């Protein structure tokens, strides 16, 4: 095989790999939210405002009283109004009328259905917002 042909084939392979990577990136730029779990590890109840938006559009906005952890914790699902269309979503939560806030954008690591947990720590502040990217609860 000539060196010119070999160079062409190597370049062609790299170009195709690059295109495949771009296609998979586009696929991972959209997802759905199956549920948002509100978890309170504090001894006191807290009001958590949850907002779901994509770009500038707000698709869901509610305030929920979250009791201490020994009581059942609220779970927001698509039946409660979470959007069902695949897209990039930003979930934000505000604690007790602005005392603390947290925000994450999904998808973070691929996955076509997310379960997101908003956790209030034992100190009464947001602890984190972990997620599961392969949640099975999205309506088809």
N, CA, C and O atoms as a GROMACS GRO file, in nm:
protein
  560
    1UNK      N    1   0.086  -0.117   0.000
    1UNK     CA    2   0.000   0.000   0.000
    1UNK      C    3   0.090   0.123   0.000
    1UNK      O    4   0.190   0.127   0.072
    2UNK      N    5   0.056   0.220  -0.080
    2UNK     CA    6   0.138   0.341  -0.088
    2UNK      C    7   0.123   0.424   0.039
    2UNK      O    8   0.021   0.416   0.108
    3UNK      N    9   0.225   0.503   0.069
    3UNK     CA   10   0.220   0.584   0.190
    3UNK      C   11   0.112   0.691   0.180
    3UNK      O   12   0.052   0.728   0.281
    4UNK      N   13   0.086   0.742   0.059
    4UNK     CA   14  -0.021   0.841   0.040
    4UNK      C   15  -0.157   0.780   0.072
    4UNK      O   16  -0.240   0.842   0.139
    5UNK      N   17  -0.180   0.658   0.023
    5UNK     CA   18  -0.307   0.590   0.050
    5UNK      C   19  -0.321   0.558   0.198
    5UNK      O   20  -0.429   0.573   0.255
    6UNK      N   21  -0.213   0.513   0.262
    6UNK     CA   22  -0.216   0.480   0.405
    6UNK      C   23  -0.247   0.607   0.486
    6UNK      O   24  -0.328   0.602   0.578
    7UNK      N   25  -0.184   0.718   0.453
    7UNK     CA   26  -0.210   0.845   0.522
    7UNK      C   27  -0.356   0.886   0.505
    7UNK      O   28  -0.420   0.930   0.601
    8UNK      N   29  -0.409   0.870   0.385
    8UNK     CA   30  -0.549   0.903   0.360
    8UNK      C   31  -0.641   0.817   0.445
    8UNK      O   32  -0.735   0.869   0.506
    9UNK      N   33  -0.616   0.685   0.450
    9UNK     CA   34  -0.703   0.594   0.526
    9UNK      C   35  -0.695   0.621   0.676
    9UNK      O   36  -0.796   0.616   0.745
   10UNK      N   37  -0.575   0.650   0.726
   10UNK     CA   38  -0.562   0.683   0.869
   10UNK      C   39  -0.639   0.812   0.899
   10UNK      O   40  -0.711   0.819   0.998
   11UNK      N   41  -0.625   0.912   0.813
   11UNK     CA   42  -0.698   1.038   0.832
   11UNK      C   43  -0.848   1.019   0.824
   11UNK      O   44  -0.923   1.079   0.901
   12UNK      N   45  -0.892   0.935   0.731
   12UNK     CA   46  -1.035   0.906   0.717
   12UNK      C   47  -1.089   0.838   0.842
   12UNK      O   48  -1.198   0.872   0.889
   13UNK      N   49  -1.015   0.743   0.897
   13UNK     CA   50  -1.057   0.675   1.020
   13UNK      C   51  -1.069   0.771   1.136
   13UNK      O   52  -1.165   0.765   1.213
   14UNK      N   53  -0.972   0.859   1.151
   14UNK     CA   54  -0.976   0.957   1.260
   14UNK      C   55  -1.095   1.051   1.243
   14UNK      O   56  -1.162   1.085   1.340
   15UNK      N   57  -1.120   1.092   1.118
   15UNK     CA   58  -1.234   1.181   1.092
   15UNK      C   59  -1.366   1.115   1.126
   15UNK      O   60  -1.454   1.179   1.184
   16UNK      N   61  -1.382   0.988   1.088
   16UNK     CA   62  -1.506   0.916   1.119
   16UNK      C   63  -1.522   0.897   1.269
   16UNK      O   64  -1.633   0.909   1.320
   17UNK      N   65  -1.413   0.868   1.339
   17UNK     CA   66  -1.420   0.854   1.485
   17UNK      C   67  -1.463   0.985   1.548
   17UNK      O   68  -1.543   0.986   1.642
   18UNK      N   69  -1.411   1.094   1.496
   18UNK     CA   70  -1.447   1.226   1.547
   18UNK      C   71  -1.595   1.253   1.527
   18UNK      O   72  -1.661   1.304   1.617
   19UNK      N   73  -1.647   1.220   1.410
   19UNK     CA   74  -1.790   1.240   1.384
   19UNK      C   75  -1.876   1.153   1.475
   19UNK      O   76  -1.980   1.198   1.523
   20UNK      N   77  -1.834   1.031   1.498
   20UNK     CA   78  -1.909   0.943   1.588
   20UNK      C   79  -1.912   1.001   1.728
   20UNK      O   80  -2.014   0.993   1.796
   21UNK      N   81  -1.801   1.059   1.772
   21UNK     CA   82  -1.797   1.122   1.903
   21UNK      C   83  -1.892   1.239   1.912
   21UNK      O   84  -1.958   1.257   2.015
   22UNK      N   85  -1.900   1.319   1.807
   22UNK     CA   86  -1.993   1.432   1.806
   22UNK      C   87  -2.137   1.385   1.812
   22UNK      O   88  -2.219   1.445   1.882
   23UNK      N   89  -2.168   1.280   1.741
   23UNK     CA   90  -2.305   1.227   1.740
   23UNK      C   91  -2.343   1.177   1.878
   23UNK      O   92  -2.454   1.201   1.924
   24UNK      N   93  -2.251   1.107   1.946
   24UNK     CA   94  -2.284   1.055   2.079
   24UNK      C   95  -2.295   1.170   2.178
   24UNK      O   96  -2.373   1.162   2.273
   25UNK      N   97  -2.217   1.278   2.159
   25UNK     CA   98  -2.228   1.394   2.247
   25UNK      C   99  -2.366   1.457   2.235
   25UNK      O  100  -2.426   1.495   2.336
   26UNK      N  101  -2.417   1.468   2.113
   26UNK     CA  102  -2.550   1.525   2.093
   26UNK      C  103  -2.656   1.439   2.161
   26UNK      O  104  -2.751   1.492   2.220
   27UNK      N  105  -2.642   1.309   2.152
   27UNK     CA  106  -2.740   1.221   2.215
   27UNK      C  107  -2.740   1.240   2.366
   27UNK      O  108  -2.846   1.230   2.429
   28UNK      N  109  -2.625   1.265   2.425
   28UNK     CA  110  -2.616   1.279   2.569
   28UNK      C  111  -2.654   1.419   2.617
   28UNK      O  112  -2.655   1.443   2.737
   29UNK      N  113  -2.684   1.511   2.527
   29UNK     CA  114  -2.716   1.646   2.569
   29UNK      C  115  -2.863   1.661   2.607
   29UNK      O  116  -2.907   1.769   2.646
   30UNK      N  117  -2.939   1.552   2.596
   30UNK     CA  118  -3.080   1.554   2.634
   30UNK      C  119  -3.111   1.436   2.724
   30UNK      O  120  -3.050   1.330   2.712
   31UNK      N  121  -3.205   1.456   2.814
   31UNK     CA  122  -3.249   1.349   2.903
   31UNK      C  123  -3.389   1.381   2.951
   31UNK      O  124  -3.448   1.482   2.911
   32UNK      N  125  -3.442   1.296   3.037
   32UNK     CA  126  -3.570   1.322   3.102
   32UNK      C  127  -3.551   1.310   3.252
   32UNK      O  128  -3.457   1.246   3.299
   33UNK      N  129  -3.641   1.373   3.327
   33UNK     CA  130  -3.639   1.363   3.473
   33UNK      C  131  -3.752   1.271   3.516
   33UNK      O  132  -3.869   1.299   3.490
   34UNK      N  133  -3.716   1.160   3.581
   34UNK     CA  134  -3.817   1.066   3.626
   34UNK      C  135  -3.873   1.102   3.762
   34UNK      O  136  -3.992   1.083   3.789
   35UNK      N  137  -3.786   1.156   3.849
   35UNK     CA  138  -3.831   1.195   3.983
   35UNK      C  139  -3.730   1.289   4.047
   35UNK      O  140  -3.612   1.290   4.012
   36UNK      N  141  -3.780   1.367   4.141
   36UNK     CA  142  -3.696   1.448   4.229
   36UNK      C  143  -3.736   1.412   4.370
   36UNK      O  144  -3.850   1.436   4.412
   37UNK      N  145  -3.642   1.356   4.445
   37UNK     CA  146  -3.666   1.314   4.583
   37UNK      C  147  -3.616   1.425   4.674
   37UNK      O  148  -3.503   1.472   4.658
   38UNK      N  149  -3.699   1.468   4.768
   38UNK     CA  150  -3.659   1.568   4.866
   38UNK      C  151  -3.629   1.496   4.997
   38UNK      O  152  -3.716   1.430   5.053
   39UNK      N  153  -3.507   1.509   5.044
   39UNK     CA  154  -3.462   1.436   5.162
   39UNK      C  155  -3.413   1.535   5.267
   39UNK      O  156  -3.331   1.622   5.238
   40UNK      N  157  -3.464   1.521   5.388
   40UNK     CA  158  -3.429   1.612   5.498
   40UNK      C  159  -3.369   1.530   5.612
   40UNK      O  160  -3.438   1.452   5.677
   41UNK      N  161  -3.240   1.550   5.637
   41UNK     CA  162  -3.172   1.478   5.746
   41UNK      C  163  -3.168   1.560   5.874
   41UNK      O  164  -3.109   1.517   5.973
   42UNK      N  165  -3.229   1.680   5.874
   42UNK     CA  166  -3.233   1.769   5.989
   42UNK      C  167  -3.348   1.728   6.081
   42UNK      O  168  -3.439   1.656   6.040
   43UNK      N  169  -3.344   1.775   6.205
   43UNK     CA  170  -3.451   1.745   6.302
   43UNK      C  171  -3.574   1.832   6.281
   43UNK      O  172  -3.682   1.800   6.330
   44UNK      N  173  -3.559   1.942   6.207
   44UNK     CA  174  -3.670   2.034   6.182
   44UNK      C  175  -3.717   2.021   6.038
   44UNK      O  176  -3.640   1.984   5.949
   45UNK      N  177  -3.843   2.052   6.016
   45UNK     CA  178  -3.893   2.051   5.878
   45UNK      C  179  -3.847   2.179   5.808
   45UNK      O  180  -3.817   2.280   5.872
   46UNK      N  181  -3.841   2.172   5.675
   46UNK     CA  182  -3.798   2.285   5.593
   46UNK      C  183  -3.888   2.296   5.471
   46UNK      O  184  -3.943   2.197   5.424
   47UNK      N  185  -3.902   2.418   5.420
   47UNK     CA  186  -3.972   2.441   5.295
   47UNK      C  187  -3.867   2.448   5.184
   47UNK      O  188  -3.773   2.527   5.191
   48UNK      N  189  -3.886   2.364   5.082
   48UNK     CA  190  -3.794   2.361   4.970
   48UNK      C  191  -3.870   2.400   4.844
   48UNK      O  192  -3.972   2.339   4.810
   49UNK      N  193  -3.820   2.502   4.775
   49UNK     CA  194  -3.877   2.541   4.646
   49UNK      C  195  -3.793   2.473   4.538
   49UNK      O  196  -3.671   2.488   4.534
   50UNK      N  197  -3.860   2.398   4.451
   50UNK     CA  198  -3.794   2.328   4.342
   50UNK      C  199  -3.840   2.391   4.211
   50UNK      O  200  -3.959   2.411   4.187
   51UNK      N  201  -3.741   2.422   4.127
   51UNK     CA  202  -3.770   2.479   3.995
   51UNK      C  203  -3.693   2.398   3.891
   51UNK      O  204  -3.574   2.370   3.908
   52UNK      N  205  -3.762   2.361   3.782
   52UNK     CA  206  -3.700   2.290   3.671
   52UNK      C  207  -3.714   2.378   3.548
   52UNK      O  208  -3.824   2.419   3.511
   53UNK      N  209  -3.599   2.406   3.485
   53UNK     CA  210  -3.603   2.489   3.365
   53UNK      C  211  -3.511   2.432   3.259
   53UNK      O  212  -3.421   2.352   3.287
   54UNK      N  213  -3.535   2.474   3.137
   54UNK     CA  214  -3.449   2.441   3.024
   54UNK      C  215  -3.431   2.571   2.949
   54UNK      O  216  -3.528   2.630   2.901
   55UNK      N  217  -3.308   2.615   2.938
   55UNK     CA  218  -3.278   2.748   2.885
   55UNK      C  219  -3.351   2.850   2.972
   55UNK      O  220  -3.336   2.847   3.094
   56UNK      N  221  -3.429   2.936   2.914
   56UNK     CA  222  -3.501   3.038   2.993
   56UNK      C  223  -3.642   2.994   3.032
   56UNK      O  224  -3.709   3.063   3.108
   57UNK      N  225  -3.688   2.880   2.980
   57UNK     CA  226  -3.824   2.834   3.004
   57UNK      C  227  -3.835   2.756   3.135
   57UNK      O  228  -3.760   2.661   3.157
   58UNK      N  229  -3.927   2.796   3.221
   58UNK     CA  230  -3.953   2.724   3.346
   58UNK      C  231  -4.063   2.621   3.319
   58UNK      O  232  -4.172   2.657   3.275
   59UNK      N  233  -4.033   2.494   3.346
   59UNK     CA  234  -4.128   2.386   3.320
   59UNK      C  235  -4.197   2.336   3.446
   59UNK      O  236  -4.303   2.275   3.439
   60UNK      N  237  -4.137   2.363   3.563
   60UNK     CA  238  -4.197   2.316   3.688
   60UNK      C  239  -4.148   2.408   3.799
   60UNK      O  240  -4.031   2.446   3.802
   61UNK      N  241  -4.238   2.445   3.890
   61UNK     CA  242  -4.202   2.534   4.001
   61UNK      C  243  -4.299   2.508   4.115
   61UNK      O  244  -4.420   2.528   4.101
   62UNK      N  245  -4.247   2.463   4.228
   62UNK     CA  246  -4.332   2.435   4.343
   62UNK      C  247  -4.254   2.451   4.473
   62UNK      O  248  -4.132   2.441   4.474
   63UNK      N  249  -4.325   2.476   4.581
   63UNK     CA  250  -4.267   2.477   4.715
   63UNK      C  251  -4.331   2.364   4.794
   63UNK      O  252  -4.452   2.345   4.791
   64UNK      N  253  -4.247   2.289   4.864
   64UNK     CA  254  -4.294   2.171   4.937
   64UNK      C  255  -4.235   2.170   5.077
   64UNK      O  256  -4.117   2.197   5.096
   65UNK      N  257  -4.317   2.138   5.174
   65UNK     CA  258  -4.272   2.121   5.312
   65UNK      C  259  -4.208   1.982   5.322
   65UNK      O  260  -4.271   1.882   5.288
   66UNK      N  261  -4.084   1.978   5.368
   66UNK     CA  262  -4.012   1.852   5.379
   66UNK      C  263  -3.991   1.822   5.528
   66UNK      O  264  -3.916   1.892   5.595
   67UNK      N  265  -4.058   1.717   5.579
   67UNK     CA  266  -4.049   1.686   5.721
   67UNK      C  267  -3.914   1.623   5.756
   67UNK      O  268  -3.838   1.586   5.667
   68UNK      N  269  -3.885   1.611   5.887
   68UNK     CA  270  -3.762   1.542   5.928
   68UNK      C  271  -3.757   1.400   5.873
   68UNK      O  272  -3.860   1.343   5.837
   69UNK      N  273  -3.639   1.343   5.867
   69UNK     CA  274  -3.615   1.215   5.797
   69UNK      C  275  -3.693   1.096   5.850
   69UNK      O  276  -3.711   0.998   5.778
   70UNK      N  277  -3.739   1.100   5.974
   70UNK     CA  278  -3.814   0.985   6.024
   70UNK      C  279  -3.956   0.977   5.966
   70UNK      O  280  -4.024   0.876   5.982
   71UNK      N  281  -3.998   1.082   5.900
   71UNK     CA  282  -4.128   1.084   5.833
   71UNK      C  283  -4.109   1.058   5.683
   71UNK      O  284  -3.998   1.078   5.632
   72UNK      N  285  -4.213   1.016   5.612
   72UNK     CA  286  -4.200   0.994   5.467
   72UNK      C  287  -4.154   1.122   5.396
   72UNK      O  288  -4.203   1.231   5.424
   73UNK      N  289  -4.060   1.105   5.304
   73UNK     CA  290  -4.002   1.218   5.231
   73UNK      C  291  -4.075   1.237   5.098
   73UNK      O  292  -4.110   1.138   5.032
   74UNK      N  293  -4.099   1.361   5.057
   74UNK     CA  294  -4.172   1.387   4.932
   74UNK      C  295  -4.092   1.343   4.809
   74UNK      O  296  -3.970   1.355   4.804
   75UNK      N  297  -4.164   1.291   4.711
   75UNK     CA  298  -4.107   1.253   4.582
   75UNK      C  299  -4.192   1.319   4.473
   75UNK      O  300  -4.312   1.297   4.466
   76UNK      N  301  -4.128   1.400   4.390
   76UNK     CA  302  -4.195   1.468   4.279
   76UNK      C  303  -4.173   1.383   4.154
   76UNK      O  304  -4.059   1.348   4.122
   77UNK      N  305  -4.280   1.349   4.083
   77UNK     CA  306  -4.268   1.264   3.964
   77UNK      C  307  -4.330   1.334   3.842
   77UNK      O  308  -4.378   1.447   3.851
   78UNK      N  309  -4.326   1.265   3.731
   78UNK     CA  310  -4.389   1.318   3.610
   78UNK      C  311  -4.540   1.332   3.629
   78UNK      O  312  -4.602   1.417   3.566
   79UNK      N  313  -4.600   1.250   3.716
   79UNK     CA  314  -4.743   1.263   3.747
   79UNK      C  315  -4.773   1.394   3.819
   79UNK      O  316  -4.887   1.441   3.816
   80UNK      N  317  -4.672   1.452   3.884
   80UNK     CA  318  -4.688   1.580   3.954
   80UNK      C  319  -4.662   1.700   3.863
   80UNK      O  320  -4.682   1.814   3.903
   81UNK      N  321  -4.618   1.672   3.740
   81UNK     CA  322  -4.595   1.780   3.646
   81UNK      C  323  -4.452   1.796   3.598
   81UNK      O  324  -4.424   1.889   3.522
   82UNK      N  325  -4.361   1.708   3.640
   82UNK     CA  326  -4.226   1.716   3.583
   82UNK      C  327  -4.236   1.701   3.432
   82UNK      O  328  -4.315   1.620   3.384
   83UNK      N  329  -4.157   1.775   3.356
   83UNK     CA  330  -4.164   1.766   3.210
   83UNK      C  331  -4.121   1.629   3.161
   83UNK      O  332  -4.037   1.563   3.224
   84UNK      N  333  -4.178   1.585   3.050
   84UNK     CA  334  -4.150   1.452   2.997
   84UNK      C  335  -4.069   1.454   2.868
   84UNK      O  336  -4.022   1.350   2.823
   85UNK      N  337  -4.051   1.572   2.808
   85UNK     CA  338  -3.975   1.583   2.682
   85UNK      C  339  -3.826   1.571   2.709
   85UNK      O  340  -3.776   1.630   2.805
   86UNK      N  341  -3.753   1.498   2.626
   86UNK     CA  342  -3.607   1.493   2.640
   86UNK      C  343  -3.545   1.628   2.606
   86UNK      O  344  -3.573   1.685   2.500
   87UNK      N  345  -3.460   1.677   2.694
   87UNK     CA  346  -3.386   1.802   2.674
   87UNK      C  347  -3.285   1.816   2.787
   87UNK      O  348  -3.276   1.728   2.872
   88UNK      N  349  -3.212   1.921   2.790
   88UNK     CA  350  -3.122   1.951   2.901
   88UNK      C  351  -3.203   2.027   3.006
   88UNK      O  352  -3.269   2.126   2.973
   89UNK      N  353  -3.199   1.983   3.132
   89UNK     CA  354  -3.276   2.046   3.239
   89UNK      C  355  -3.185   2.096   3.349
   89UNK      O  356  -3.086   2.031   3.384
   90UNK      N  357  -3.219   2.211   3.405
   90UNK     CA  358  -3.152   2.261   3.523
   90UNK      C  359  -3.251   2.252   3.638
   90UNK      O  360  -3.360   2.307   3.632
   91UNK      N  361  -3.210   2.181   3.743
   91UNK     CA  362  -3.292   2.167   3.864
   91UNK      C  363  -3.229   2.257   3.969
   91UNK      O  364  -3.111   2.245   4.000
   92UNK      N  365  -3.310   2.348   4.024
   92UNK     CA  366  -3.261   2.434   4.131
   92UNK      C  367  -3.354   2.419   4.252
   92UNK      O  368  -3.474   2.398   4.237
   93UNK      N  369  -3.296   2.431   4.369
   93UNK     CA  370  -3.374   2.423   4.492
   93UNK      C  371  -3.331   2.537   4.583
   93UNK      O  372  -3.213   2.570   4.594
   94UNK      N  373  -3.430   2.598   4.647
   94UNK     CA  374  -3.407   2.706   4.741
   94UNK      C  375  -3.466   2.665   4.875
   94UNK      O  376  -3.579   2.616   4.882
   95UNK      N  377  -3.391   2.685   4.981
   95UNK     CA  378  -3.429   2.641   5.114
   95UNK      C  379  -3.485   2.757   5.195
   95UNK      O  380  -3.423   2.863   5.203
   96UNK      N  381  -3.602   2.737   5.255
   96UNK     CA  382  -3.661   2.833   5.349
   96UNK      C  383  -3.654   2.977   5.299
   96UNK      O  384  -3.596   3.063   5.366
   97UNK      N  385  -3.711   3.004   5.183
   97UNK     CA  386  -3.720   3.138   5.125
   97UNK      C  387  -3.584   3.205   5.106
   97UNK      O  388  -3.572   3.326   5.128
   98UNK      N  389  -3.484   3.129   5.064
   98UNK     CA  390  -3.358   3.189   5.024
   98UNK      C  391  -3.241   3.172   5.117
   98UNK      O  392  -3.133   3.226   5.091
   99UNK      N  393  -3.258   3.100   5.224
   99UNK     CA  394  -3.146   3.082   5.319
   99UNK      C  395  -3.030   3.008   5.256
   99UNK      O  396  -2.914   3.036   5.289
  100UNK      N  397  -3.057   2.916   5.165
  100UNK     CA  398  -2.954   2.839   5.095
  100UNK      C  399  -3.013   2.795   4.961
  100UNK      O  400  -3.135   2.786   4.946
  101UNK      N  401  -2.926   2.769   4.864
  101UNK     CA  402  -2.974   2.722   4.734
  101UNK      C  403  -2.871   2.630   4.672
  101UNK      O  404  -2.753   2.631   4.708
  102UNK      N  405  -2.918   2.549   4.576
  102UNK     CA  406  -2.832   2.454   4.505
  102UNK      C  407  -2.890   2.436   4.367
  102UNK      O  408  -3.011   2.448   4.347
  103UNK      N  409  -2.802   2.407   4.269
  103UNK     CA  410  -2.848   2.396   4.130
  103UNK      C  411  -2.755   2.300   4.055
  103UNK      O  412  -2.633   2.303   4.072
  104UNK      N  413  -2.816   2.215   3.970
  104UNK     CA  414  -2.741   2.124   3.885
  104UNK      C  415  -2.812   2.114   3.750
  104UNK      O  416  -2.934   2.128   3.742
  105UNK      N  417  -2.734   2.089   3.644
  105UNK     CA  418  -2.789   2.070   3.510
  105UNK      C  419  -2.769   1.926   3.467
  105UNK      O  420  -2.662   1.869   3.485
  106UNK      N  421  -2.873   1.868   3.410
  106UNK     CA  422  -2.872   1.728   3.367
  106UNK      C  423  -2.903   1.720   3.219
  106UNK      O  424  -2.984   1.799   3.171
  107UNK      N  425  -2.842   1.629   3.144
  107UNK     CA  426  -2.763   1.517   3.192
  107UNK      C  427  -2.621   1.559   3.228
  107UNK      O  428  -2.567   1.654   3.172
  108UNK      N  429  -2.562   1.486   3.322
  108UNK     CA  430  -2.424   1.511   3.361
  108UNK      C  431  -2.331   1.406   3.306
  108UNK      O  432  -2.213   1.433   3.283
  109UNK      N  433  -2.382   1.286   3.284
  109UNK     CA  434  -2.297   1.176   3.239
  109UNK      C  435  -2.374   1.079   3.151
  109UNK      O  436  -2.359   0.957   3.164
  110UNK      N  437  -2.455   1.131   3.062
  110UNK     CA  438  -2.535   1.044   2.978
  110UNK      C  439  -2.658   0.997   3.054
  110UNK      O  440  -2.693   1.054   3.157
  111UNK      N  441  -2.722   0.895   3.004
  111UNK     CA  442  -2.842   0.845   3.069
  111UNK      C  443  -2.966   0.912   3.013
  111UNK      O  444  -2.964   1.031   2.983
  112UNK      N  445  -3.073   0.834   2.998
  112UNK     CA  446  -3.192   0.892   2.938
  112UNK      C  447  -3.304   0.917   3.037
  112UNK      O  448  -3.412   0.961   2.998
  113UNK      N  449  -3.280   0.890   3.166
  113UNK     CA  450  -3.382   0.915   3.268
  113UNK      C  451  -3.312   0.933   3.403
  113UNK      O  452  -3.239   0.844   3.448
  114UNK      N  453  -3.334   1.047   3.466
  114UNK     CA  454  -3.264   1.078   3.591
  114UNK      C  455  -3.357   1.075   3.711
  114UNK      O  456  -3.473   1.116   3.704
  115UNK      N  457  -3.304   1.023   3.821
  115UNK     CA  458  -3.361   1.040   3.953
  115UNK      C  459  -3.267   1.135   4.026
  115UNK      O  460  -3.148   1.108   4.040
  116UNK      N  461  -3.321   1.247   4.072
  116UNK     CA  462  -3.240   1.350   4.138
  116UNK      C  463  -3.285   1.358   4.284
  116UNK      O  464  -3.404   1.358   4.312
  117UNK      N  465  -3.189   1.365   4.376
  117UNK     CA  466  -3.220   1.380   4.518
  117UNK      C  467  -3.166   1.512   4.567
  117UNK      O  468  -3.047   1.542   4.549
  118UNK      N  469  -3.252   1.592   4.629
  118UNK     CA  470  -3.212   1.718   4.690
  118UNK      C  471  -3.207   1.692   4.840
  118UNK      O  472  -3.310   1.663   4.902
  119UNK      N  473  -3.087   1.700   4.900
  119UNK     CA  474  -3.071   1.664   5.040
  119UNK      C  475  -3.040   1.784   5.128
  119UNK      O  476  -2.949   1.863   5.100
  120UNK      N  477  -3.118   1.795   5.235
  120UNK     CA  478  -3.091   1.892   5.341
  120UNK      C  479  -3.013   1.816   5.448
  120UNK      O  480  -3.058   1.712   5.495
  121UNK      N  481  -2.897   1.869   5.486
  121UNK     CA  482  -2.812   1.801   5.585
  121UNK      C  483  -2.859   1.821   5.728
  121UNK      O  484  -2.957   1.891   5.752
  122UNK      N  485  -2.790   1.759   5.820
  122UNK     CA  486  -2.824   1.768   5.963
  122UNK      C  487  -2.807   1.909   6.017
  122UNK      O  488  -2.860   1.941   6.123
  123UNK      N  489  -2.732   1.995   5.945
  123UNK     CA  490  -2.713   2.133   5.986
  123UNK      C  491  -2.821   2.227   5.931
  123UNK      O  492  -2.816   2.348   5.955
  124UNK      N  493  -2.918   2.172   5.858
  124UNK     CA  494  -3.026   2.253   5.803
  124UNK      C  495  -2.989   2.327   5.675
  124UNK      O  496  -3.061   2.417   5.634
  125UNK      N  497  -2.877   2.291   5.612
  125UNK     CA  498  -2.834   2.350   5.486
  125UNK      C  499  -2.833   2.240   5.380
  125UNK      O  500  -2.830   2.121   5.411
  126UNK      N  501  -2.838   2.282   5.252
  126UNK     CA  502  -2.830   2.182   5.146
  126UNK      C  503  -2.698   2.109   5.154
  126UNK      O  504  -2.592   2.171   5.167
  127UNK      N  505  -2.705   1.979   5.146
  127UNK     CA  506  -2.584   1.897   5.152
  127UNK      C  507  -2.530   1.873   5.011
  127UNK      O  508  -2.413   1.900   4.985
  128UNK      N  509  -2.614   1.823   4.922
  128UNK     CA  510  -2.573   1.794   4.785
  128UNK      C  511  -2.696   1.762   4.702
  128UNK      O  512  -2.809   1.767   4.751
  129UNK      N  513  -2.673   1.729   4.576
  129UNK     CA  514  -2.782   1.693   4.484
  129UNK      C  515  -2.735   1.576   4.399
  129UNK      O  516  -2.706   1.592   4.281
  130UNK      N  517  -2.727   1.455   4.459
  130UNK     CA  518  -2.683   1.339   4.381
  130UNK      C  519  -2.791   1.295   4.283
  130UNK      O  520  -2.909   1.327   4.297
  131UNK      N  521  -2.748   1.219   4.182
  131UNK     CA  522  -2.843   1.173   4.082
  131UNK      C  523  -2.806   1.034   4.034
  131UNK      O  524  -2.692   0.989   4.043
  132UNK      N  525  -2.907   0.967   3.983
  132UNK     CA  526  -2.890   0.837   3.918
  132UNK      C  527  -2.931   0.857   3.773
  132UNK      O  528  -3.042   0.902   3.745
  133UNK      N  529  -2.840   0.826   3.680
  133UNK     CA  530  -2.865   0.856   3.540
  133UNK      C  531  -2.935   0.744   3.463
  133UNK      O  532  -2.970   0.762   3.347
  134UNK      N  533  -2.954   0.629   3.527
  134UNK     CA  534  -3.020   0.517   3.459
  134UNK      C  535  -3.146   0.478   3.533
  134UNK      O  536  -3.175   0.359   3.550
  135UNK      N  537  -3.222   0.576   3.578
  135UNK     CA  538  -3.346   0.555   3.653
  135UNK      C  539  -3.452   0.495   3.558
  135UNK      O  540  -3.462   0.538   3.443
  136UNK      N  541  -3.527   0.400   3.605
  136UNK     CA  542  -3.625   0.332   3.520
  136UNK      C  543  -3.765   0.388   3.528
  136UNK      O  544  -3.859   0.324   3.480
  137UNK      N  545  -3.784   0.506   3.586
  137UNK     CA  546  -3.919   0.557   3.611
  137UNK      C  547  -3.971   0.659   3.513
  137UNK      O  548  -4.073   0.722   3.542
  138UNK      N  549  -3.908   0.679   3.400
  138UNK     CA  550  -3.961   0.774   3.302
  138UNK      C  551  -4.069   0.708   3.219
  138UNK      O  552  -4.054   0.595   3.174
  139UNK      N  553  -4.178   0.782   3.198
  139UNK     CA  554  -4.283   0.729   3.112
  139UNK      C  555  -4.234   0.730   2.968
  139UNK      O  556  -4.164   0.822   2.926
  140UNK      N  557  -4.270   0.629   2.894
  140UNK     CA  558  -4.228   0.620   2.753
  140UNK      C  559  -4.332   0.679   2.664
  140UNK      O  560  -4.315   0.681   2.542
   0.00000   0.00000   0.00000
